[in-house]
Amino acid sequence: MYIEKLALENVRTFTSAQEIHFHHPRRLPTLEPQKSPSPRLNNVNLIFGDNASGKTTILESIAL
């Protein structure tokens, strides 16, 4: 299963409506397949950001 976007509103740090878009290297329509690098770890997702930026909120929202 691939998550393309997540819409959050009034959840912890996301007070206004915001959409978070997720990308998979093999599913980007604008990149040619031979120019898109193959991920070294196919089943790893990275969510990174500053402290108190909403990383845990994103994970908990996906879990619901």
C-alpha positions in Angstrom: 0.0 0.0 0.0 1.3 3.5 -0.9 0.1 6.6 0.8 0.2 9.5 -1.7 -1.1 12.3 0.6 -2.4 12.9 4.1 -4.7 15.7 5.0 -4.7 17.0 8.6 -6.7 19.7 10.3 -7.0 20.6 14.0 -4.7 17.8 15.1 -1.9 19.0 17.5 0.5 21.1 15.5 -1.6 21.1 12.4 -4.2 23.7 13.4 -5.1 24.8 9.8 -5.8 22.4 7.0 -2.6 21.0 5.5 -1.8 18.3 3.0 1.4 16.3 3.2 2.4 14.6 0.0 4.5 11.4 0.0 6.6 10.3 -2.9 7.9 6.9 -4.0 10.9 7.0 -6.4 9.3 4.5 -8.8 6.0 6.3 -8.9 7.1 9.8 -9.9 5.6 10.5 -13.3 8.0 13.3 -14.2 11.1 11.3 -13.8 12.3 8.9 -16.5 12.8 5.4 -15.1 16.5 5.2 -16.0 17.2 8.5 -14.3 15.4 7.7 -11.1 17.7 6.1 -8.6 16.7 2.7 -7.1 16.2 2.9 -3.4 18.8 0.9 -1.5 16.3 -0.1 1.2 12.9 -0.6 -0.6 10.8 -0.9 2.6 12.1 2.1 4.5 10.2 5.4 4.9 11.8 8.5 6.2 10.0 11.3 8.0 12.3 14.0 9.3 12.0 17.5 10.6 12.7 19.8 13.5 11.6 19.2 17.0 7.9 19.8 17.5 7.2 19.9 13.8 4.6 17.1 13.8 6.5 13.9 12.9 4.8 11.9 15.6 1.4 13.4 14.7 1.9 12.2 11.1 2.7 8.7 12.3 -0.2 8.6 14.7 -2.6 9.9 12.1 -1.5 7.2 9.7 -2.0 4.5 12.4 -5.6 5.6 13.0 
